[in-house]
Amino acid sequence: MIDSLFSWVVEHWFILAALVALLLVALSGLRLIPNNKVGVVENRVSRRGSLKTGLMALDGEAGFQPALLRGGLHFLMPLQYRVHTLPLVAIPQGKIGYVFARDGAPLPASQTLATNVTAADFQDVRAFLAVPKIVIGGQAGQNSAQNGVNGNVMGGPARDAPERQSRQ
């Protein structure tokens, strides 16, 4: 019994090697993101080509994807995607965080903080950048975000919110 099994393995070693290689490639697509981190997905190869302008690939091009991976186990196509793990920044209630957007409409020379009239949530990158630039969508540079709808913002340390002055 053992001799026949051994002889079968010796005769079909290439099939076993191919199955082991296929299993290793499939397992390389699993990504474990801890709950206190986020995963930034970078698409290495795409049929739509590379980005022409900007940093975010909004239309499926190769480059950084707008969606973040939250904590948990994720499967991505092996060799096509790279995941950069970064710390999750939570802004406590009553604090203000600054988001530095590296993509979007450029700031005029006289402007220090970017305006964000149309995007209600900094976590929706696609909506933040997809707004036409004429309507003043997301701008590159520092954007202020006060904790409200969603308090998790990628950025630097949180600061105290300014006291509101009452009108009399």
Secondary structure, DSSP 8 states (H G I E B T S, - for coil): -HHHHHHHHHHTHHHHHHHHHHHHHHHTTEEEE-TTEEEEEEE---TT-B-SSSSB-TTS-BEEEEEEE-SEEEE--TTTEEEEEEE--B--TTEEEEEEESSSB---TT-SS---SS-S-TT-HHHHHHS-GGG---BSEEEEEESSS--B--SS--EE--------
